[in-house]
Amino acid sequence: MSWRQRLLWLPPPVITGLAALMMWLTSTKLAGGGVSEIELAGSGIAGQPWLFLMSIAVGIAGLLLMLISAFTLRRAHTTLLPFAPERATALVTQGVFSYSRNPIYVGDLMLLLAWAIWLGNVINVLWLALFVLYMSKVQIAAEEQALQTKFGLAYQQYCQRVRRWL
């Protein structure tokens, strides 16, 4: 069993939740530990309405992207389960999937970005980068392999036209 297969037992929503938790811990521990000069916006977004509005807007946009993506997959009568890409019955390339091969993960990233803005700690950008790296190297790589096996040349052509993230 490869290292990638060992890591696949964690579903993407759990990975997103763990990243959010780590961001919160980073912000609270660094802020509580007297390292306040690292913080981007003092204590979170308090007193900064433009950061509050930006956080809410990015979060809503991320949720909408995820919902639209899920609706598009459902309409194509294919699986929403990222841990079972072999169950895919159709290669979905229209709608938001014509801009990103992984719009639900882009939505997850947008939610994490909204959370990072909300927390107001620049260190959390590192957690965003680690989330993208993990998802790309573990989850997305496994899904791409399964989709390549299932859809062959059509999937290769889709990958040439559409980027993995954006």
N, C-alpha and C positions, 0 to 999 in steps of 0.2 A: 504494500500500500504506500503510495507516494505521500509526501508532506501535504500536497494540495488536497488529496482525498481525505486526509485526516482532519483538515480544517473545514471541509465542506459540511460537516454536521451542524454548524451554526448557521441558521437561516439569515438572510440579509437583514430582516427587520431587527434581529437580535444584534447583529454587528452594528447597525445604525444606533440602536439603543446604547450599546456599550461605548461607542464613540461619544455619544451625547453625555453619558455618565462621566467618562474620562475628562471631557471638556469642563463639566461642572466641577469635578474634583480639582482639576488644575486651577480653575478660577478661584474656588473657595480656599484651597490650601495655599496658593500663592498669595492671595489677597490677605488671608488670615495670618500668613507667615511673615508679613512685613515686607513683601517684595512688591509693593504697590507701584513702583516706578515702571514695572513691566506692563501694567494694565493700560489698555487703550483708552478707556472712557471712565476712569475713576472706578466707582463701584457699579459695574454693569452699565445700564443705560439711564440710570437715575439722573433726572435733570437735563436730559438730552432728547427732546421730542423727535428730532429728525432720525436718531438712531432707533428709537422705538418704532416709528413709522416704517423705516427701512426693514427692520427685523420682521414686522408683521407682514409687509408686502412680499418679501422674499419667501417667508413661510407659507403664505397663502398661494403664491405662484407654484411653489414646490408641491403642495398638496393637490392643486388643480392638475398639474402635469402628471402626477401619479394616478389620479382618478381618470383622466382622459386616456392615459396609457392602458390602464386596466380595462376600461370600457372598449377600447380598440381591440384588445386581445380577446375579450369576451365575444365581441361582435364577430370575430373571425372563428369562434368556436374552438379556441386553442387554450392551452394551459396558462395559468397565472403563476404556477409553482416554479420558482427559480431553481429549486433543488431537484427538479425532475424535468429537465429540458428535453429528455428523450420522449416525453409524453406530448410534445408539440405536434399538432395535427396540421398546422399551416405556418408558412413563413410570412410573418406580418411585416410589410414594408411600406405601408401607407400611413397617412396621418403623421403623428409625432414620430413614428418609427422611420419616416423618410428624412428626419433631421438627426436622429440619434438611434443607435442600435440598442441603447439601454436607457430609455427615458425615465423609467421608474427609479433607476439608480441616480440619475441626474436629479430627480425629485428628492430622493433621500439626501443627496449632497446639498441641495438648496435648503432643506429643513435644518441640516447641520450648520450651514452658513448662517441661517436666521438665528439659530441658537448661539452661535459664536458672536454675532452682532449683539444679541440680547445680553450675553454675559460680559461683553466688552473687554475681553482679554486677548491681546494680539497673539499670545502663545498658542491659542486654540487653532490658529491657522495650521500648525503642525499636525493636529489631530485630523483636520480636513485632508491634508496631504496623505497621511497614513491611511485614512479611509479609502481614498481613491487608489492608492497603491495596493492595499489589501483586496479591494473589490476587483481591480483589474487583474491581479496576478492569481487570485484564488477563484472567486465566484464567476466572474465573467469568462475567464480562460476555460473553465470547465463547461460552462454553457456554450461557448463558441465551439468547443470540440464536439459536443453532442449535436449541435445544430449543423455543423459541417458534415458529420457522419450521416445525419438524417436528410439534409437537403442538398448536399454536394455543390455542384456548379452554381446553382441559383443562390446559395448562401455566399459563395465566394464572390460572385458578382455584386451582391448586396453589400458585402464588406468593402469592396472597392469603391462603391458609390457613397456610402454613409459611414461617418466616423463612429468610433466606439462610444465616446462621451458626447461631444458637441463638435 
